[in-house]
Amino acid sequence: MKIKACIVDISRNSSWYVKYSVFFNNGETETKTVSTKVSKKEKSKAWMKRAYLPLWIEKMKEKIEKDRQKSFLFEYFADKFLVAYEREWHDYQNVFYRTRRILETFGKRPIAEITKLEIKEYLQTLSSSKNRYSLLSTNSKKKYLFVFHSVFELALDAGLIERNFTYDIRINPSFRTPFLFFISNPIIVPISCPKQI
């Protein structure tokens, strides 16, 4: 990644501006003009070029790199999914809750490193928020799987993954409540023994 920048004087504004272009390694280019919020009366253009601009470029590189690292995480795409979903669907609150619950486990993980097995194991062991000993129904787990479908689809669009393998995941039917076996009040039944000879 490279950044080229220069100080520009926009006549109608009282501050100096920076016009910069970012050249990404994948060939993409992004150009913007932003205010420095440094008054033209306080600093000359020569000073801005000599002292301000080199430091500004270094800070911008650090910011872009941090943003790039964040864009690899599951939570980055989950947030984008929630923003889009809020505008289109009526059951946003339920989807928001499920997504936030998923983020507790996968949020800080790079999305490309999350495996199909991890997601399947997570879904199979999901318990009710009201009773942690009660597993969620198959239908409820499918609603959580829908969140994974949507988030991974965004990562696919961004080119971070080659295919959305979450569509390969099948939810196996499971009991809502684990079985517990007890032995209580044993019944003693007399049995007849053969006579000894």
C-alpha positions, 0 to 999 in steps of 0.5 A: 500500500502506498499513499501520495498526498499534497497540501491544497488551498481551497479558496473559500475555506480558511483551513488547509486541505490534504488531497491524497490517493491510496494505492492498494496492493490489489490494484484499487485506488481511493482518492479523497480530499480532507480538511487539516483543520489547521488555519491558513493564518497560523501556518504557511503552505511551506510549513504544512508540506515540510512538517505536517504532511509527512506525519499525516501520511504516517498516521493515515497509513496506520489508520488504514492498516487498522481498518484493514485488519478489522475488515477481516474479522467476523464482527466487521461483516456482522455489523454490516449485515445488521445495518442492512437487515434493520432497513428491510425486515420487521424482526430485527430485534430477534436477529440482533439478539442472535447476532450479538450472541454469536459475536460472543464466540466468533466476533474477534475471529478472522472470518476466513479462519472459522471452520464449518465444524466450529459452526456446526458444533456451536449450533448443536450445543446452543442452549436456551437463554432462560435455561442453560440445561435446555438445548434450543430447538432445531427450528431456533438453531436454523435461525442462528444458521441464517445469521451465519449464512448472511455474514459469510455471504458478505465476506464472499462478496468482499473476496475473503472466502472462496465459497459460503460453506455455511450452506452445507451445514445441516442441523441434526434434530436434538432433544430440547432437554437432556435425559437424566436417569435416576434410580430411586426406590428400588423394588426387591423381588424374591426369587426362588433358588434351586434346591441344593443336592 
